[in-house]
């Protein structure tokens, strides 16, 4: 065939890419590309070498998939040939046999001293003997499945080989096409890729085969060879550091507790001490102004539920606790989000901290919080802020970065100052995203009420915690619905404001 400048598969390029068997790959690539339907080709080298071939050709995604599948097949074959399939089942016998020996001893004593208990012990011994016999039968049946396990592994390995042979040429051609447009991609066979693919594959095969085929030969494969003293020493160091830090910074954290307590006392006085008709009417009116008359009707029904079932005071305590945490989180989060949106370097530093706050399990927050703030409502507020304070920062950054540059440039062209640009252009256009962040912060804070009750926070979370401790299903469900209604009322108010914005 005559080579042309428009030929997508010039021999020199294919030869440079594949290094070996260029004529073979030239014809297979052309067959795949020229066919209007799926052209089936089979690569015997890929089928023979398996996952190693895909690693050698820098097809690492398929390498990982086939390593896993081949390992599963090899493990089944190794278990069937060398493994003792009944050993895990027989391992349960040790405890049962000890119990059986103890019951036989008790039976012997009962025959001499307590004849009325003889039948009870005989029944227990018969039950245990039946369990022993059942376990032995199960172990024998498991051993008889060795041949089936070997056949399954062989069939799975053959199926994987078939898939490797069929997928090899299309996958390599797709990489060749990308390589033609991106010459920076690695091409051909190199010694490092061959060694890396071979080493990873065979190390995986051997370690897994030994782990399941010869579990007693290499104990280190059964569990990580960790030294328990390392964990103990590191834990002691962390404990000592936290104690010393808490003592040296006691003045700072005491000041924070006083600020938080002042805000909390103000909100508790507002929510709890205000007569319920005034507070209920205010919430209904606010919901109506924000979300419409349907939202107002829902809020009225939810408040009636809270009142008639005796949750009014605890709901107001929960809202005060939540309001304090949300107020501080939003007051700090929005300015921080504005700074991060305008200073990418600052956001590069802040973002890992936000990731840590958002991904760390909530219960873990309680440990350092108790160390630095003690127990009680201020500590619960700090834990709630850590858990729920991240969305307002992230969504403020997202909203401000989403403001069109053309709008900002037009405002600056008319002489807008930086403060005018922020207050009159950036924040109004980013308001929907910021309101969504405020909404998420409030709802995530409300999700912490039960966990916060573990360290002394009052409110609805305390009822749920008591229901869990004393298995009081009804109380727990009623309190949980009360928390749900509080969240839904706040969601209606905030979402309504967000839509109007």
C-alpha positions as CSV (number, residue, x, y, z in Angstrom):
1,X,0.0,0.0,0.0
2,X,1.4,3.4,-1.0
3,X,2.3,5.7,2.0
4,X,0.8,9.2,1.8
5,X,1.2,12.2,4.0
6,X,-2.4,11.8,5.2
7,X,-1.9,8.2,6.2
8,X,-2.9,8.0,9.9
9,X,-0.8,4.8,10.3
10,X,2.6,5.5,8.6
11,X,5.0,2.5,9.1
12,X,7.7,4.7,10.7
13,X,5.3,6.1,13.3
14,X,3.9,2.6,14.1
15,X,7.4,1.2,14.3
16,X,8.6,3.9,16.6
17,X,5.5,3.4,18.8
18,X,5.4,-0.4,19.2
19,X,9.2,-1.1,18.8
20,X,8.5,-4.8,18.1
21,X,6.3,-6.6,15.5
22,X,5.5,-3.4,13.7
23,X,4.1,-5.1,10.6
24,X,1.7,-7.1,12.8
25,X,0.5,-4.0,14.6
26,X,0.3,-2.0,11.4
27,X,-2.1,-4.5,9.9
28,X,-4.2,-4.9,13.1
29,X,-4.4,-1.1,13.6
30,X,-5.5,-0.6,10.0
31,X,-8.1,-3.4,10.3
32,X,-9.6,-1.9,13.4
33,X,-9.7,1.6,12.0
34,X,-11.1,0.6,8.6
35,X,-13.9,-1.6,9.9
36,X,-17.3,0.0,10.2
37,X,-18.2,-2.5,12.9
38,X,-16.2,-3.9,15.8
39,X,-13.2,-5.7,14.3
40,X,-12.2,-8.7,16.4
41,X,-8.4,-9.3,16.6
42,X,-6.6,-11.6,19.0
43,X,-3.2,-10.7,20.4
44,X,-1.5,-14.0,21.5
45,X,1.3,-12.1,23.2
46,X,-1.1,-10.2,25.4
47,X,-3.0,-13.4,26.2
48,X,0.2,-15.2,27.1
49,X,1.9,-12.5,29.1
50,X,-1.4,-11.3,30.7
51,X,-1.4,-8.2,32.8
52,X,2.4,-7.8,32.3
53,X,1.9,-7.1,28.6
54,X,-0.5,-4.2,29.4
55,X,2.0,-2.8,31.9
56,X,4.8,-3.1,29.4
57,X,2.7,-1.1,26.9
58,X,1.9,1.6,29.4
59,X,-1.8,0.6,29.6
60,X,-1.7,0.8,33.3
61,X,-5.5,1.0,33.9
62,X,-6.0,-2.3,32.2
63,X,-2.9,-3.7,33.9
64,X,-4.5,-3.1,37.3
65,X,-7.8,-4.6,36.3
66,X,-6.2,-7.8,34.9
67,X,-3.8,-8.1,37.8
68,X,-6.8,-8.3,40.1
69,X,-8.6,-10.8,38.0
70,X,-5.6,-13.0,37.4
71,X,-4.8,-12.9,41.1
72,X,-8.3,-14.0,42.0
73,X,-7.9,-17.0,39.6
74,X,-4.5,-17.9,40.9
75,X,-5.6,-17.7,44.5
76,X,-8.5,-20.1,43.8
77,X,-6.1,-22.6,42.1
78,X,-3.6,-22.3,45.0
79,X,-6.3,-22.7,47.6
80,X,-7.6,-25.8,45.8
81,X,-4.1,-27.4,45.4
82,X,-2.3,-26.5,48.6
83,X,-4.7,-24.9,50.9
84,X,-6.6,-26.6,53.7
85,X,-10.2,-25.4,53.0
86,X,-11.5,-27.0,56.2
87,X,-9.0,-25.3,58.5
88,X,-10.9,-22.0,59.0
89,X,-14.0,-24.1,59.9
90,X,-12.1,-26.4,62.3
91,X,-10.6,-23.4,64.0
92,X,-14.0,-22.9,65.7
93,X,-13.7,-26.3,67.4
94,X,-11.1,-25.2,70.0
95,X,-13.6,-23.1,71.9
96,X,-16.4,-25.6,71.6
97,X,-14.2,-28.5,72.8
98,X,-13.0,-26.5,75.8
99,X,-16.7,-25.8,76.7
100,X,-17.5,-29.5,76.1
101,X,-14.7,-30.6,78.5
102,X,-15.9,-28.2,81.1
103,X,-19.5,-29.5,80.8
104,X,-18.3,-33.1,81.1
105,X,-16.5,-32.2,84.3
106,X,-19.6,-30.5,85.6
107,X,-21.6,-33.5,84.7
108,X,-19.3,-35.8,86.7
109,X,-19.5,-33.5,89.7
110,X,-23.3,-33.3,89.4
111,X,-23.7,-37.1,89.3
112,X,-22.1,-37.1,92.8
113,X,-23.4,-33.9,94.4
114,X,-26.4,-32.6,92.5
115,X,-28.4,-35.3,90.7
116,X,-31.2,-32.8,89.8
117,X,-28.8,-31.1,87.4
118,X,-27.6,-34.2,85.6
119,X,-30.2,-34.0,82.8
120,X,-29.4,-30.4,82.2
121,X,-25.7,-31.1,81.7
122,X,-26.4,-34.1,79.6
123,X,-28.6,-32.0,77.3
124,X,-25.9,-29.4,77.0
125,X,-23.2,-32.0,76.3
126,X,-25.4,-33.6,73.6
127,X,-25.9,-30.2,72.0
128,X,-22.2,-29.4,72.0
129,X,-21.3,-32.9,70.6
130,X,-23.8,-32.3,67.8
131,X,-22.1,-28.9,67.1
132,X,-18.7,-30.6,67.0
133,X,-19.9,-33.2,64.6
134,X,-21.6,-30.6,62.4
135,X,-18.4,-28.6,62.2
136,X,-16.4,-31.6,61.2
137,X,-18.9,-32.4,58.5
138,X,-18.7,-28.9,57.2
139,X,-14.9,-29.0,57.2
140,X,-15.0,-32.3,55.2
141,X,-17.4,-30.8,52.7
142,X,-15.2,-27.8,52.3
143,X,-12.2,-30.0,51.6
144,X,-14.2,-31.9,49.0
145,X,-14.7,-28.6,47.1
146,X,-11.0,-28.3,46.3
147,X,-11.4,-29.7,42.8
148,X,-14.3,-27.4,42.0
149,X,-12.3,-24.5,43.3
150,X,-9.3,-25.5,41.0
151,X,-11.6,-25.8,38.0
152,X,-13.2,-22.4,38.8
153,X,-9.8,-20.8,38.9
154,X,-8.7,-22.3,35.6
155,X,-11.9,-21.3,33.8
156,X,-11.6,-17.8,35.2
157,X,-8.0,-17.6,34.1
158,X,-8.9,-18.7,30.6
159,X,-11.7,-16.2,30.4
160,X,-9.4,-13.4,31.5
161,X,-6.8,-14.5,28.9
162,X,-9.5,-14.4,26.2
163,X,-10.5,-10.9,27.3
164,X,-6.8,-9.8,27.3
165,X,-6.2,-11.1,23.8
166,X,-9.4,-9.4,22.4
167,X,-8.8,-6.1,24.2
168,X,-5.1,-5.7,23.6
169,X,-5.0,-4.4,20.0
170,X,-7.9,-1.9,20.3
171,X,-6.4,-0.6,23.6
172,X,-3.0,-0.2,22.1
173,X,-4.4,1.4,19.0
174,X,-6.3,3.9,21.1
175,X,-3.1,4.8,22.9
176,X,-1.3,5.1,19.6
177,X,-3.8,7.6,18.4
178,X,-3.3,9.7,21.6
179,X,0.4,9.4,21.2
180,X,0.2,10.8,17.7
181,X,-1.5,14.0,19.1
182,X,0.5,14.0,22.3
183,X,4.1,13.0,21.6
184,X,4.9,13.4,25.3
185,X,3.2,10.1,26.0
186,X,5.5,7.2,26.5
187,X,5.7,4.8,23.6
188,X,7.2,1.4,22.9
189,X,8.9,-1.0,25.2
190,X,11.4,0.3,27.7
191,X,13.4,-1.6,30.3
192,X,11.9,0.3,33.3
193,X,8.3,-0.4,32.3
194,X,9.0,-4.0,31.6
195,X,10.7,-4.5,35.0
196,X,8.0,-2.5,36.8
197,X,5.1,-4.4,35.2
198,X,6.8,-7.8,35.8
199,X,7.8,-7.0,39.3
200,X,4.3,-5.7,40.4
201,X,2.5,-8.6,38.7
202,X,4.6,-11.4,40.0
203,X,4.9,-10.0,43.4
204,X,1.1,-9.8,43.6
205,X,0.7,-13.3,42.3
206,X,3.3,-14.9,44.7
207,X,2.3,-13.1,47.9
208,X,-1.4,-13.8,47.4
209,X,-0.8,-17.4,46.4
210,X,1.4,-18.0,49.5
211,X,-1.1,-16.1,51.7
212,X,-4.0,-18.4,50.8
213,X,-2.1,-21.6,49.7
214,X,0.5,-21.8,52.6
215,X,-0.9,-19.6,55.4
216,X,1.4,-21.0,58.0
217,X,4.6,-20.7,56.1
218,X,5.0,-16.9,56.1
219,X,3.3,-15.5,59.2
220,X,4.2,-11.9,58.2
221,X,1.6,-12.2,55.3
222,X,-1.2,-12.9,57.7
223,X,-1.1,-9.5,59.4
224,X,1.1,-6.4,59.2
225,X,4.2,-6.9,61.4
226,X,3.4,-3.9,63.6
227,X,5.0,-3.2,67.0
228,X,2.3,-2.3,69.5
229,X,4.7,-0.2,71.5
230,X,5.0,2.3,68.6
231,X,1.3,3.1,68.8
232,X,1.5,3.4,72.6
233,X,4.5,5.7,72.5
234,X,3.1,8.0,69.9
235,X,-0.3,8.1,71.7
236,X,1.6,9.1,74.9
237,X,3.5,11.8,73.1
238,X,0.3,13.3,71.7
239,X,-1.4,13.1,75.1
240,X,1.5,14.9,76.8
241,X,1.6,17.5,74.1
242,X,-2.1,18.2,74.3
243,X,-1.9,18.5,78.1
244,X,1.0,20.9,78.0
245,X,-0.5,23.0,75.2
246,X,-3.8,23.2,77.1
247,X,-2.1,24.4,80.2
248,X,0.1,27.0,78.4
249,X,-2.8,28.4,76.4
250,X,-5.5,28.2,79.1
251,X,-5.9,32.0,79.0
252,X,-6.7,32.0,75.3
253,X,-9.3,29.2,75.4
254,X,-10.9,30.6,78.5
255,X,-11.4,33.8,76.6
256,X,-13.0,32.0,73.7
257,X,-15.3,30.1,76.1
258,X,-16.4,33.5,77.6
259,X,-17.2,34.9,74.1
260,X,-19.1,31.8,73.1
261,X,-21.0,31.7,76.4
262,X,-22.0,35.4,76.0
263,X,-23.4,34.7,72.5
264,X,-25.1,31.5,73.7
265,X,-26.6,33.2,76.8
266,X,-28.1,35.9,74.7
267,X,-29.6,33.5,72.2
268,X,-30.9,31.2,75.0
269,X,-32.6,34.2,76.6
270,X,-34.1,35.2,73.3
271,X,-35.4,31.7,72.3
272,X,-36.2,30.1,75.6
273,X,-37.4,33.0,77.8
274,X,-39.5,34.7,75.1
275,X,-43.2,33.7,75.5
276,X,-44.0,30.9,73.1
277,X,-46.8,32.7,71.2
278,X,-44.4,35.5,70.4
279,X,-41.6,33.2,69.3
280,X,-44.0,31.0,67.3
281,X,-45.6,33.9,65.6
282,X,-42.2,35.4,64.7
283,X,-41.0,32.1,63.2
284,X,-44.3,31.7,61.2
285,X,-44.1,35.3,60.0
286,X,-40.5,34.9,59.0
287,X,-41.2,31.7,57.1
288,X,-44.1,33.3,55.3
289,X,-42.1,36.3,54.2
290,X,-39.3,34.0,53.0
291,X,-40.9,30.9,51.6
292,X,-44.6,31.9,51.1
293,X,-47.8,30.9,52.8
294,X,-47.3,27.2,52.2
295,X,-44.0,27.4,54.2
296,X,-45.8,29.4,56.9
297,X,-48.5,26.6,57.2
298,X,-45.8,24.0,57.4
299,X,-43.9,25.9,60.1
300,X,-47.1,26.3,62.1
301,X,-47.8,22.6,62.0
302,X,-44.1,21.8,62.9
303,X,-44.2,24.2,65.9
304,X,-47.5,22.7,67.0
305,X,-45.8,19.3,67.0
306,X,-42.9,20.6,69.1
307,X,-45.3,22.2,71.6
308,X,-47.9,19.5,72.1
309,X,-45.4,16.8,72.5
310,X,-43.4,18.7,75.1
311,X,-40.3,19.5,73.0
312,X,-40.8,23.3,72.9
313,X,-38.2,24.3,75.5
314,X,-35.6,21.7,74.3
315,X,-36.2,22.8,70.7
316,X,-35.5,26.4,71.6
317,X,-32.3,25.3,73.5
318,X,-31.3,23.4,70.4
319,X,-31.9,26.4,68.2
320,X,-29.9,28.6,70.6
321,X,-27.0,26.2,70.5
322,X,-27.3,25.9,66.7
323,X,-27.7,29.6,66.3
324,X,-24.5,30.4,68.3
325,X,-22.4,27.9,66.3
326,X,-23.9,29.0,63.0
327,X,-23.6,32.7,63.8
328,X,-19.9,32.4,64.6
329,X,-19.2,30.0,61.7
330,X,-20.9,32.4,59.2
331,X,-19.3,35.5,60.7
332,X,-15.9,34.0,60.3
333,X,-16.5,31.9,57.2
334,X,-17.8,34.6,54.8
335,X,-14.9,37.0,55.3
336,X,-12.4,34.1,55.1
337,X,-14.1,33.0,51.9
338,X,-13.8,36.5,50.4
339,X,-10.1,36.6,51.3
340,X,-9.5,33.1,49.8
341,X,-11.4,34.0,46.6
342,X,-9.1,37.0,46.1
343,X,-5.9,35.4,47.3
344,X,-5.3,31.9,45.7
345,X,-2.2,31.4,47.8
346,X,-4.2,31.7,51.0
347,X,-6.8,29.3,49.7
348,X,-4.1,26.8,48.8
349,X,-3.2,26.8,52.5
350,X,-6.8,26.9,53.8
351,X,-8.2,24.2,51.6
352,X,-6.4,21.3,53.2
353,X,-7.6,22.5,56.6
354,X,-11.2,22.5,55.3
355,X,-10.7,19.1,53.8
356,X,-9.4,17.8,57.2
357,X,-12.4,19.4,59.0
358,X,-14.9,18.0,56.6
359,X,-13.6,14.4,56.4
360,X,-12.5,13.7,59.9
361,X,-15.2,11.7,61.8
362,X,-17.2,13.9,64.0
363,X,-16.5,11.9,67.1
364,X,-12.8,12.5,66.7
365,X,-13.4,16.3,67.1
366,X,-14.6,15.7,70.6
367,X,-11.2,14.5,71.9
368,X,-9.2,17.7,71.3
369,X,-12.3,19.9,72.1
370,X,-12.6,18.3,75.5
371,X,-8.9,18.7,76.1
372,X,-8.9,22.4,75.3
373,X,-12.4,23.5,76.2
374,X,-13.6,20.9,78.7
375,X,-17.2,19.7,78.6
376,X,-20.4,21.6,78.3
377,X,-22.2,23.8,75.8
378,X,-19.2,25.9,74.7
379,X,-17.3,22.8,73.9
380,X,-20.3,21.4,72.0
381,X,-20.5,24.7,70.0
382,X,-16.8,24.5,69.0
383,X,-17.3,20.9,67.8
384,X,-20.3,21.9,65.9
385,X,-18.4,24.8,64.3
386,X,-15.6,22.5,63.2
387,X,-18.1,20.1,61.6
388,X,-20.4,22.6,60.0
389,X,-18.3,25.6,59.2
390,X,-16.6,24.5,56.0
391,X,-19.5,24.8,53.4
392,X,-19.9,28.5,53.9
393,X,-16.2,29.1,53.2
394,X,-16.1,26.8,50.1
395,X,-19.3,28.1,48.6
396,X,-18.3,31.7,49.2
397,X,-15.1,31.1,47.3
398,X,-17.0,29.3,44.6
399,X,-19.6,32.1,44.2
400,X,-17.0,34.9,44.1
401,X,-14.8,33.1,41.6
402,X,-17.9,32.5,39.4
403,X,-18.6,36.2,39.0
404,X,-18.0,37.0,35.3
405,X,-14.8,38.9,34.7
406,X,-16.6,41.0,32.0
407,X,-18.9,42.4,34.7
408,X,-16.1,43.3,37.0
409,X,-14.1,44.9,34.2
410,X,-17.1,47.0,33.2
411,X,-17.5,48.2,36.8
412,X,-13.9,49.1,37.1
413,X,-14.0,50.9,33.8
414,X,-16.7,53.2,35.3
415,X,-14.4,53.9,38.2
416,X,-15.6,51.5,40.8
417,X,-13.4,51.2,43.9
418,X,-12.3,47.9,45.4
419,X,-14.9,48.2,48.2
420,X,-17.6,49.2,45.8
421,X,-16.7,46.3,43.5
422,X,-17.0,43.9,46.5
423,X,-20.2,45.2,48.0
424,X,-22.1,46.2,44.9
425,X,-20.9,43.7,42.3
426,X,-19.2,40.6,43.6
427,X,-21.3,39.8,46.7
428,X,-24.7,40.4,45.0
429,X,-23.8,38.2,42.1
430,X,-22.3,35.5,44.4
431,X,-25.3,35.7,46.8
432,X,-27.1,32.5,45.7
433,X,-23.9,30.5,46.3
434,X,-23.2,32.2,49.6
435,X,-26.8,31.6,50.8
436,X,-26.4,27.9,49.8
437,X,-23.3,27.8,52.0
438,X,-25.1,29.4,54.9
439,X,-27.9,26.9,54.5
440,X,-25.5,23.9,54.4
441,X,-23.7,25.2,57.5
442,X,-26.9,25.6,59.5
443,X,-28.1,22.1,58.5
444,X,-24.8,20.4,59.2
445,X,-24.6,22.2,62.5
446,X,-28.1,20.8,63.3
447,X,-26.9,17.3,62.4
448,X,-24.4,17.6,65.3
449,X,-27.0,18.0,68.1
450,X,-26.9,14.3,69.1
451,X,-23.1,14.0,69.1
452,X,-22.8,17.3,70.9
453,X,-25.1,16.0,73.7
454,X,-22.3,13.5,74.5
455,X,-20.2,16.3,76.0
456,X,-22.9,18.1,77.9
457,X,-25.0,20.0,75.3
458,X,-28.7,20.1,76.2
459,X,-31.6,20.1,73.9
460,X,-33.2,17.5,71.6
461,X,-30.0,15.6,71.2
462,X,-30.1,14.7,74.9
463,X,-33.5,13.0,74.4
464,X,-32.1,11.0,71.4
465,X,-29.1,10.0,73.4
466,X,-31.2,8.8,76.4
467,X,-33.4,6.8,74.0
468,X,-30.3,5.1,72.6
469,X,-29.0,4.3,76.1
470,X,-32.2,2.9,77.5
471,X,-33.6,1.4,74.2
472,X,-36.6,3.8,74.3
473,X,-37.7,3.5,70.7
474,X,-40.7,5.8,70.9
475,X,-38.9,8.6,72.7
476,X,-36.0,8.4,70.2
477,X,-38.3,8.6,67.1
478,X,-40.3,11.5,68.5
479,X,-37.2,13.5,69.4
480,X,-35.7,12.6,66.0
481,X,-38.8,14.0,64.2
482,X,-38.5,17.1,66.3
483,X,-34.9,17.6,65.1
484,X,-36.1,17.0,61.6
485,X,-38.8,19.7,61.9
486,X,-36.3,22.2,63.2
487,X,-34.1,21.5,60.3
488,X,-36.9,21.8,57.8
489,X,-38.1,25.1,59.2
490,X,-34.6,26.6,58.9
491,X,-34.3,25.1,55.5
492,X,-37.5,26.8,54.3
493,X,-36.4,30.2,55.7
494,X,-32.9,30.0,54.3
495,X,-33.8,28.5,50.9
496,X,-36.6,31.1,50.5
497,X,-34.1,33.9,51.1
498,X,-31.7,32.2,48.7
499,X,-34.3,32.0,45.9
500,X,-35.3,35.6,46.4
501,X,-31.6,36.6,46.2
